Each structure stands twice: as structure tokens, then as C-alpha cells.
Amino acid sequence: MVEPDNETLFEKILINVEFQSSYVGKDKIKTIADYRDYSKTYYGLPVLSVIVIMEGYELSEREYSRVSSDILKPTYIHMEWEEQIERLNNIQGKIINHQDLSDDESLDIVFLPMFAPKNKVKIVTEKIARLFHKDKSLTGILRSDIATALSIMIKKNFGISDKSKELLELMKPEVDNSRLREVVDFEVDYIRRSLEQELSKKEDELSKKNQEIKLLKAKLQENGIK
């Protein structure tokens, strides 16, 4: 959730970031649209859908529409490994030299662990976490937001491990646990709703099959077949 800064934003918005290792097809973009719609209903806020994509950007679906007045056009973010290294080195240089990070550089702290290739993602995540811990230029809500997002990436990339505990401890003073709890509660509620919808769909299909079976049995009896 992004708070208004009274200069460029005038209301709270939600930014849903989806990480994709390959191209986004029709089924996936529909799922993202469903997630966006549920988020809007759950939080009562506008939602910006962002897709961080490793490969297949050119082949990915650009929009999804149920009706002409409801069109999802996600923002795609794609970054080659060479550019990732360049941005990582830039952040490292600034933090080591005690220079302030720009807004874009601050966002790179979150995005770089998302973009990193599978064989390098742990190295990048740990390096970014340690650099963030050393940085003194980021403060307030932005620092808390970045720490919260980094904590999620640490848990995703390291799971339950000693390294995960070590890195999460670095984030601990900055993380707003109530907001993490809010994210967890939302995800649980969304999964519950999705499962309920799937169950309802299966029940409808089963009901239709049972009705078809009854009709077939009735036809068989009409023709003297038991």
C-alpha cells in the first residue's frame, strides 16, 4: 500500500507486484485481473498491477478485458542481468559513500531481488538486505515499506533457514508488523474465496452430470433397457 505524499499522490493506492519467470498468457493475466478486482473490493482502494518479468516479455499479453469499461493494462517491468548488475553496483557505491538514494534507486532495493535469475537470487537478496541495513538516507514510511517488502523477499528466497533468520533480524527494527499481518490476512482471505469459488464450480458441474445421468437412465427405461 502506498501512502499519499501530499505532492504527487492525493489518495492511497495499492500496488500489486507479480513476479513472472516467463511470458504472461491469457490464463495468467485473467488471474491477475481477478486478484486486482478482489483487492479493490477488500481494501476499497484503486489498484495498480505491476508485472516483473524475467523472460518472454515480447510474447506476454498486454491487456485483459471482461467488458469494454473494465480493462486491465498491467505495467510491465523487465530488466536484463547486465542492467541489474549496473543498478546494484550503483546502490552499493552510494551507500558505501554515504550518499542519499533517489526514489528510483530506493525502489531498486525491492526490485533487484525480484529480477535476479534463479541461480543468483539468494546472493542478490542477501547483498541488498545488508546494503539496506547500512543505508542511513531512507527514513519514515518509505524505509518501513522497503523493509517490509524485503522481508517478504527474504522469506520467499530463503524459506525457513538460519540465513533467513539472520537477514530478517536486520529488517526487524524497520518492519511494520501490523502491515505484514494485513498482507497475510488478505492472502488467506483471497485463497479461501478462490477455493470456495472452485468448490462451487465443481459442485455445479457435478450437479449437471447427475442430471445428465438421470436423463439417460430415463431414456433407457423408456426403451425397455434397465
C-alpha positions as CSV (number, residue, x, y, z in Angstrom):
1,M,0.0,0.0,0.0
2,V,1.4,3.4,-1.0
3,E,0.6,6.4,1.3
4,P,-0.1,9.8,-0.3
5,D,2.9,12.2,-0.1
6,N,0.8,15.4,-0.5
7,E,2.8,16.4,-3.6
8,T,2.4,13.8,-6.3
9,L,-0.2,11.5,-4.8
10,F,-3.6,12.5,-3.4
11,E,-5.0,9.2,-2.2
12,K,-3.8,5.8,-1.1
13,I,-3.3,3.2,-3.8
14,L,-2.4,-0.4,-3.7
15,I,0.4,-1.7,-5.9
16,N,0.2,-5.4,-6.7
17,V,3.5,-6.7,-7.9
18,E,3.5,-10.1,-9.7
19,F,6.8,-11.9,-10.4
20,Q,6.9,-14.0,-13.6
21,S,9.8,-16.0,-14.8
22,S,8.3,-16.5,-18.2
23,Y,5.7,-14.9,-20.5
24,V,2.2,-14.0,-19.3
25,G,-0.5,-15.9,-21.1
26,K,-4.3,-15.4,-21.2
27,D,-5.0,-17.5,-18.1
28,K,-2.3,-15.7,-16.0
29,I,-3.5,-12.2,-16.9
30,K,-7.1,-13.2,-16.1
31,T,-5.9,-14.4,-12.7
32,I,-4.1,-11.1,-12.1
33,A,-7.3,-9.3,-13.1
34,D,-9.3,-11.4,-10.6
35,Y,-6.7,-10.6,-7.9
36,R,-7.0,-6.9,-8.7
37,D,-10.8,-6.9,-8.5
38,Y,-10.7,-8.7,-5.2
39,S,-8.1,-6.3,-3.8
40,K,-10.2,-3.3,-4.8
41,T,-13.2,-4.8,-3.0
42,Y,-11.3,-5.9,0.0
43,Y,-9.4,-2.7,0.6
44,G,-11.7,-0.2,-1.1
45,L,-8.8,1.4,-2.9
46,P,-7.6,1.7,-6.5
47,V,-5.0,-0.9,-7.6
48,L,-2.0,-0.7,-9.9
49,S,-1.0,-4.0,-11.3
50,V,2.8,-4.4,-12.0
51,I,4.4,-7.5,-13.6
52,V,8.1,-8.0,-13.0
53,I,9.1,-10.4,-15.8
54,M,12.3,-12.3,-16.5
55,E,11.7,-13.8,-19.9
56,G,9.0,-13.7,-22.6
57,Y,8.1,-10.0,-22.3
58,E,7.6,-9.7,-26.0
59,L,5.1,-12.6,-26.0
60,S,3.1,-11.5,-23.0
61,E,-0.5,-10.4,-23.0
62,R,-0.8,-6.6,-22.8
63,E,-4.3,-6.3,-21.5
64,Y,-7.3,-8.2,-20.3
65,S,-10.9,-7.2,-20.7
66,R,-14.2,-8.6,-19.4
67,V,-16.2,-5.6,-20.7
68,S,-15.2,-2.5,-22.6
69,S,-15.4,-0.4,-19.4
70,D,-13.2,-2.7,-17.4
71,I,-9.7,-3.2,-19.0
72,L,-6.6,-4.3,-17.1
73,K,-3.4,-2.9,-18.6
74,P,-0.6,-4.0,-16.3
75,T,2.7,-2.2,-16.1
76,Y,5.5,-4.5,-17.2
77,I,9.0,-4.1,-15.8
78,H,11.8,-6.0,-17.5
79,M,15.5,-5.8,-16.7
80,E,18.4,-7.7,-18.2
81,W,21.1,-9.1,-15.9
82,E,23.7,-6.6,-17.1
83,E,21.4,-3.7,-16.1
84,Q,20.7,-5.4,-12.8
85,I,24.4,-5.5,-12.0
86,E,24.8,-1.9,-13.0
87,R,22.0,-0.8,-10.7
88,L,23.2,-3.0,-7.9
89,N,26.7,-1.5,-8.1
90,N,25.3,2.0,-8.2
91,I,23.3,1.4,-5.0
92,Q,26.3,-0.2,-3.3
93,G,28.6,2.8,-4.3
94,K,26.1,5.4,-3.0
95,I,25.5,3.6,0.3
96,I,29.3,3.0,0.9
97,N,29.9,6.7,0.2
98,H,27.1,7.8,2.4
99,Q,25.2,9.4,-0.4
100,D,21.4,9.8,-0.5
101,L,19.4,7.4,-2.7
102,S,16.9,8.8,-5.2
103,D,13.3,7.5,-5.3
104,D,14.1,5.2,-8.3
105,E,17.2,3.8,-6.5
106,S,15.2,3.2,-3.4
107,L,12.7,1.1,-5.5
108,D,15.6,-0.9,-6.9
109,I,16.3,-2.2,-3.4
110,V,13.0,-4.1,-3.7
111,F,13.0,-4.8,-7.4
112,L,16.5,-6.2,-7.8
113,P,15.8,-9.4,-5.7
114,M,12.7,-9.9,-7.8
115,F,14.6,-9.6,-11.1
116,A,17.6,-11.7,-10.2
117,P,18.0,-15.1,-12.0
118,K,17.3,-18.2,-10.0
119,N,20.9,-19.1,-9.7
120,K,21.8,-15.7,-8.3
121,V,18.7,-14.6,-6.4
122,K,19.9,-15.6,-3.0
123,I,23.2,-13.8,-3.5
124,V,21.4,-10.6,-4.7
125,T,18.8,-10.7,-1.9
126,E,21.4,-11.1,0.8
127,K,23.6,-8.3,-0.6
128,I,20.7,-5.9,-1.0
129,A,19.5,-6.7,2.6
130,R,22.9,-5.9,4.1
131,L,23.3,-2.7,2.0
132,F,19.8,-1.6,3.1
133,H,20.8,-2.2,6.7
134,K,23.8,0.1,6.3
135,D,21.9,2.8,4.5
136,K,21.0,5.9,6.5
137,S,19.4,8.1,3.8
138,L,16.0,6.4,3.7
139,T,13.6,7.2,6.5
140,G,10.0,7.2,7.6
141,I,7.2,5.3,5.8
142,L,9.4,4.7,2.7
143,R,12.0,2.9,4.7
144,S,9.4,0.9,6.5
145,D,7.7,-0.1,3.2
146,I,11.0,-1.2,1.7
147,A,12.0,-3.2,4.8
148,T,8.6,-4.9,4.8
149,A,8.9,-5.8,1.1
150,L,12.5,-7.0,1.6
151,S,11.3,-9.2,4.4
152,I,8.8,-10.9,2.1
153,M,11.5,-11.5,-0.5
154,I,13.9,-12.9,2.2
155,K,11.2,-15.4,3.3
156,K,10.4,-16.3,-0.3
157,N,14.0,-16.9,-1.4
158,F,15.5,-18.4,1.8
159,G,12.4,-20.1,3.4
160,I,12.9,-21.4,6.9
161,S,16.6,-21.3,7.4
162,D,19.3,-19.8,9.6
163,K,20.2,-17.4,6.8
164,S,16.6,-16.2,6.6
165,K,16.5,-15.6,10.4
166,E,19.8,-13.7,10.2
167,L,18.6,-11.4,7.4
168,L,15.1,-10.9,8.8
169,E,16.8,-9.8,12.1
170,L,18.4,-6.9,10.1
171,M,15.0,-5.8,8.9
172,K,13.2,-6.2,12.2
173,P,13.7,-2.6,13.6
174,E,12.2,-1.2,10.4
175,V,9.3,-3.5,9.6
176,D,5.7,-2.6,10.4
177,N,4.5,-6.0,11.6
178,S,0.8,-4.8,11.6
179,R,1.1,-4.3,7.8
180,L,2.7,-7.7,7.3
181,R,-0.2,-9.2,9.3
182,E,-2.6,-7.3,7.0
183,V,-0.9,-8.8,3.9
184,V,-1.1,-12.3,5.4
185,D,-4.8,-11.8,6.4
186,F,-5.6,-10.6,2.9
187,E,-3.8,-13.6,1.2
188,V,-5.6,-16.1,3.4
189,D,-9.0,-14.5,2.7
190,Y,-8.3,-14.5,-1.0
191,I,-7.2,-18.1,-1.1
192,R,-10.3,-19.0,0.9
193,R,-12.6,-17.2,-1.5
194,S,-10.8,-18.8,-4.5
195,L,-11.2,-22.3,-3.1
196,E,-14.9,-21.6,-2.3
197,Q,-15.4,-20.5,-5.9
198,E,-13.6,-23.5,-7.2
199,L,-15.7,-25.8,-5.0
200,S,-18.9,-24.1,-6.1
201,K,-17.9,-24.6,-9.7
202,K,-17.2,-28.3,-9.2
203,E,-20.5,-28.8,-7.3
204,D,-22.3,-27.2,-10.3
205,E,-20.5,-29.5,-12.7
206,L,-21.3,-32.5,-10.5
207,S,-25.0,-31.4,-10.3
208,K,-25.2,-31.2,-14.1
209,K,-23.5,-34.6,-14.5
210,N,-26.0,-36.1,-12.1
211,Q,-28.9,-34.6,-14.1
212,E,-27.5,-35.9,-17.3
213,I,-27.2,-39.4,-15.8
214,K,-30.9,-39.2,-14.6
215,L,-32.0,-38.2,-18.1
216,L,-30.0,-41.1,-19.7
217,K,-31.5,-43.6,-17.2
218,A,-35.0,-42.3,-18.0
219,K,-34.4,-42.8,-21.8
220,L,-33.0,-46.3,-21.2
221,Q,-36.1,-47.2,-19.2
222,E,-38.4,-45.8,-22.0
223,N,-36.7,-48.1,-24.4
224,G,-37.0,-51.1,-22.1
225,I,-33.4,-51.2,-21.0
226,K,-32.6,-51.5,-17.3
